[in-house]
Amino acid sequence: MKMISSSINTEQPLVSVIIPTRNRYSLLARAIESVINQRYNNLEIIIINDASDDDTSRVVEEYRNRFKRFIYICNEKRYGGAETRNIGMRNASGKYIAFLDDDDEWLPDKVLKQVTILEDNPTVGAVSCWFNKISSRKSQRVRLISDINFSLMLWENFMGSFSFCMVRSEVVKKIELDSRLVSSQDWQFWILLSQITKIYVVEQYLVNYYEHTGTRISNSSSSKLSGLRRMYFKYRSDMNGDCRKYRLTYLILYKMFNSNYFHGNLVTYAILIIKKSILLLNNKISRFVIRKILLLNLSRILLIKYDAFLATYRFAKHL
């Protein structure tokens, strides 16, 4: 592992910004620019290159001389997103630690707004925020729920991406991501946080979260299924009976719906459920999961603004 660093002392609370990246040099520049353009001065940028074989290092070098406090870490082999973020957390020296995925973008007030919340509320250990979900076909404003606790976080990732997050350094020191998780790493991070600290949601749109067709975990059904499966077995002993039914049913149906043979055919989905999963239809939780997955697939086709996470939250709250 090679590390290049430079530093400068200032008076504001230092915020360490962790940006993991792999083979996305064309998107990385936008993420770095959004950090440099923050309306907050005391920032430390930590970029962890997870053994990229593209022009990532060249892009990083262009920014290294432009920014006062900069750490660049090159993994000599590929560790994956979880361990790469662990490396970033171990090398961060800020009072607060924020995360930014290399394909996302912060709006200029993001750091200032979140630092203000943490400075003014000593019992709050972590902050998330609302965000803009942007794709080539549409843009959607997404509001996160604010009433979060550990039990609810076991149902879904209600707090969203790493890119929305800022955490106190003393809280981060108590956390380590499961290096074997190939997906759902952000979900595990919020679960771990919800066990040990209070989480606050800034009710402003502070991040642009981009959906694209390039390489990403969320575009790979097999990687997503692997992460969901590992999360289920890791936390099932903490789940109540209804939550276990929900997560297990979701796993079964997600695998069923995302098989190559049935991919993209909603009619076949419905027939398959009736023929192969008749027992699931007798359970209210399973019926909810079926409706949720069908609506999610329908929304992708018709561009319907359907908030599946909010629906899950309401369902879990009223069981």
C-alpha positions in Angstrom: 0.0 0.0 0.0 1.5 3.3 -1.1 0.5 6.6 0.6 1.2 10.2 -0.4 0.1 13.0 2.0 0.4 16.7 2.6 -1.1 18.7 5.5 -1.8 22.1 6.9 -3.2 23.3 10.3 -6.3 25.5 10.5 -8.7 26.5 13.3 -12.0 25.1 12.1 -13.0 21.5 13.1 -11.3 19.3 10.5 -13.5 17.1 8.4 -11.9 14.1 6.7 -13.6 13.2 3.4 -13.2 9.5 2.4 -13.5 8.8 -1.3 -13.0 5.1 -2.3 -12.6 4.6 -6.0 -11.9 1.9 -8.6 -11.8 2.3 -12.3 -14.0 5.4 -12.5 -11.5 8.1 -13.3 -14.0 9.9 -15.6 -16.5 10.3 -12.7 -13.9 10.8 -9.9 -13.1 14.4 -10.9 -16.7 15.5 -10.4 -16.7 14.1 -6.9 -13.4 15.8 -6.0 -14.5 19.1 -7.4 -17.7 19.0 -5.3 -15.5 18.7 -2.2 -13.2 21.5 -3.2 -16.2 23.7 -3.9 -17.6 23.3 -0.4 -18.5 26.4 1.6 -16.3 25.1 4.4 -12.5 25.5 4.5 -11.0 22.9 6.8 -11.2 19.7 4.8 -9.0 16.7 4.4 -9.5 14.6 1.3 -8.6 10.9 1.5 -8.7 9.0 -1.7 -8.3 5.2 -1.6 -7.6 3.7 -5.0 -8.7 0.1 -4.9 -6.1 -1.3 -7.4 -7.5 0.6 -10.4 -6.0 -0.2 -13.8 -7.3 2.9 -15.5 -6.2 6.6 -15.4 -7.3 7.1 -11.7 -3.8 8.0 -10.5 -3.3 10.6 -13.2 -6.6 12.3 -12.3 -5.7 12.3 -8.6 -2.3 13.8 -9.2 -3.9 16.7 -11.0 -5.8 17.6 -7.8 -3.1 16.8 -5.3 -1.2 20.1 -5.8 -4.5 22.1 -5.8 -5.6 21.1 -2.4 -3.9 21.9 0.9 -4.6 18.7 2.8 -4.6 15.6 0.7 -4.0 11.9 1.3 -3.8 9.4 -1.6 -3.6 5.7 -0.8 -3.1 3.0 -3.5 -4.1 -0.5 -2.6 -1.6 -2.9 -4.1 -4.4 -5.5 -4.6 -8.2 -5.2 -4.7 -9.8 -5.3 -1.3 -13.4 -4.3 -2.1 -15.5 -1.4 -1.0 -15.9 -2.4 2.7 -12.2 -2.8 3.5 -11.2 0.2 1.3 -13.5 2.3 3.5 -12.0 0.7 6.6 -8.6 1.8 5.4 -9.9 5.3 4.9 -11.4 5.5 8.4 -8.1 4.3 9.9 -6.2 7.1 8.1 -8.6 9.9 8.9 -7.5 12.5 11.4 -10.6 14.8 11.4 -12.9 15.6 14.2 -15.7 14.6 11.8 -15.5 12.0 9.0 -17.6 12.2 5.9 -17.9 9.8 3.0 -18.4 10.4 -0.8 -18.8 7.7 -3.4 -16.7 8.5 -6.5 -19.8 8.7 -8.7 -21.8 11.1 -6.5 -21.6 14.8 -5.9 -22.0 17.1 -2.9 -23.8 20.4 -3.1 -21.8 23.3 -1.8 -23.5 23.6 1.7 -23.4 19.9 2.5 -20.4 19.9 4.9 -21.3 23.2 6.5 -24.8 22.2 7.3 -23.8 18.8 8.8 -20.9 20.2 10.8 -23.3 22.8 12.3 -25.7 20.1 13.4 -22.9 18.0 15.0 -21.4 21.1 16.7 -24.7 22.2 18.1 -26.0 18.8 19.2 -23.4 16.8 21.2 -25.7 13.8 21.6 -25.9 13.3 17.8 -23.1 11.1 16.6 -24.0 10.8 12.9 -25.9 12.8 10.2 -27.6 12.0 7.0 -29.5 14.2 4.6 -32.1 14.4 1.8 -30.8 13.9 -1.8 -31.5 14.2 -5.5 -31.6 10.9 -7.4 -30.5 11.6 -10.9 -30.4 9.3 -14.0 -30.3 9.9 -17.7 -34.1 9.7 -17.9 -35.3 11.5 -14.7 -34.5 13.4 -11.6 -36.2 12.7 -8.3 -36.0 14.5 -4.9 -35.8 11.9 -2.1 -36.6 12.6 1.5 -35.3 10.3 4.2 -37.3 9.5 7.4 -36.0 10.9 10.6 -37.4 8.5 13.2 -34.6 5.9 13.1 -33.5 3.3 15.6 -31.7 -0.1 15.4 -34.8 -2.2 15.2 -36.1 -0.3 12.2 -32.7 -0.3 10.4 -32.9 -4.1 10.3 -35.8 -3.9 8.0 -34.2 -1.6 5.3 -31.5 0.9 4.7 -33.6 3.9 5.5 -30.6 6.2 5.7 -29.3 5.7 2.2 -25.8 6.0 0.7 -22.4 6.6 2.3 -22.4 9.9 0.3 -25.0 11.4 2.6 -23.1 10.6 5.8 -21.0 12.5 8.3 -19.9 10.9 11.7 -18.0 12.0 14.8 -14.5 10.4 14.7 -14.9 8.9 18.2 -18.0 7.0 16.9 -16.2 5.8 13.7 -13.4 4.3 15.9 -16.0 1.9 17.3 -17.0 0.6 13.8 -15.5 -1.7 11.3 -17.3 -2.9 8.1 -17.5 -6.5 7.2 -14.8 -6.9 4.5 -16.7 -9.9 3.0 -19.7 -7.8 2.1 -19.7 -7.2 -1.6 -22.9 -5.0 -1.4 -25.1 -3.5 1.4 -22.0 -2.0 3.0 -23.9 1.4 3.5 -26.8 -0.5 5.1 -24.4 -2.2 7.5 -22.7 1.1 8.4 -26.0 2.7 9.3 -27.0 -0.4 11.3 -23.8 -0.2 13.3 -24.3 3.5 13.9 -27.9 3.0 15.0 -26.6 0.6 17.7 -24.3 3.1 19.4 -25.4 6.7 18.6 -28.2 9.0 17.7 -28.7 9.7 14.0 -30.0 13.1 12.7 -31.3 13.8 9.2 -30.8 17.2 7.7 -34.0 18.0 5.9 -32.4 19.6 2.9 -31.2 18.2 -0.4 -27.4 18.2 -0.1 -26.2 15.4 -2.4 -26.7 14.4 -6.0 -26.9 10.7 -6.1 -26.3 9.4 -9.7 -27.7 6.3 -11.2 -25.8 5.2 -14.3 -25.1 2.2 -16.5 -21.5 1.9 -15.6 -19.9 -0.5 -13.3 -21.5 -0.4 -9.9 -22.7 -3.0 -7.3 -26.4 -1.8 -7.6 -26.3 -2.8 -11.3 -25.3 -6.4 -10.5 -28.2 -8.6 -9.2 -25.8 -11.4 -8.1 -23.6 -9.0 -6.0 -26.6 -7.3 -4.5 -28.2 -10.7 -3.7 -24.9 -11.9 -2.1 -24.8 -8.8 0.2 -28.5 -9.1 1.2 -28.0 -12.8 2.0 -25.0 -12.1 4.2 -26.7 -9.3 6.0 -29.7 -11.5 6.7 -27.6 -14.2 8.3 -25.4 -11.7 10.1 -28.3 -9.9 11.8 -31.2 -12.4 11.8 -30.7 -13.1 15.6 -31.4 -9.3 16.2 -34.5 -9.3 14.1 -38.0 -9.9 15.5 -40.2 -12.5 13.9 -41.9 -10.2 11.4 -38.6 -8.7 10.3 -37.1 -12.1 9.7 -40.1 -13.1 7.6 -39.8 -9.9 5.6 -36.0 -10.2 4.9 -36.2 -13.9 4.1 -39.2 -13.5 1.7 -37.4 -10.5 0.1 -34.3 -12.7 -0.5 -36.4 -15.5 -2.0 -38.4 -13.2 -4.3 -35.4 -11.1 -5.3 -33.5 -14.2 -6.4 -36.6 -15.4 -8.3 -37.3 -12.0 -10.0 -33.7 -11.4 -11.0 -32.9 -14.8 -12.6 -31.8 -14.5 -16.2 -34.8 -16.4 -17.4 -37.4 -14.3 -15.8 -35.6 -10.9 -16.0 -37.8 -8.0 -17.3 -41.1 -9.9 -17.6 -43.7 -8.7 -15.0 -46.3 -11.1 -16.3 -44.0 -14.0 -15.8 -43.3 -12.7 -12.3 -47.0 -12.8 -11.4 -47.5 -16.3 -12.8 -44.3 -17.6 -11.0 -45.5 -16.2 -7.7 -48.9 -17.9 -8.0 -47.5 -21.2 -9.2 -44.4 -21.5 -7.1 -45.1 -19.4 -4.0 -48.7 -20.0 -3.1 -47.8 -20.5 0.5 -46.2 -17.0 0.6 -49.5 -15.5 -0.4 -51.1 -16.6 2.8 -48.8 -14.4 4.9 -49.4 -10.6 5.1 -45.6 -9.8 5.2 -45.0 -11.9 2.1 -47.9 -10.3 0.3 -46.4 -6.9 1.1 -43.0 -7.9 -0.3 -44.6 -9.2 -3.5 -46.4 -5.9 -3.9 -43.3 -3.9 -3.2 -41.1 -5.8 -5.7 -43.7 -5.6 -8.4 -44.2 -1.9 -7.9 -40.4 -1.3 -7.9 -40.1 -3.1 -11.3 -43.2 -1.3 -12.6 -41.7 2.0 -11.6 -38.5 1.3 -13.5 -40.5 0.7 -16.6 -43.0 3.6 -16.3 -40.9 6.0 -14.3 -43.4 6.1 -11.4 -42.1 7.9 -8.3 -42.7 5.1 -5.9 -40.9 5.3 -2.5 -40.5 1.6 -1.5 -38.4 2.5 1.6 -41.1 4.8 2.9 -43.7 2.1 2.3 -41.6 -0.4 4.2 -41.1 2.0 7.1 -44.9 2.5 7.4 -45.5 -1.2 7.2 -42.9 -2.0 9.9 -44.2 0.7 12.2 -47.8 -0.5 12.1 -47.3 -4.3 12.4 
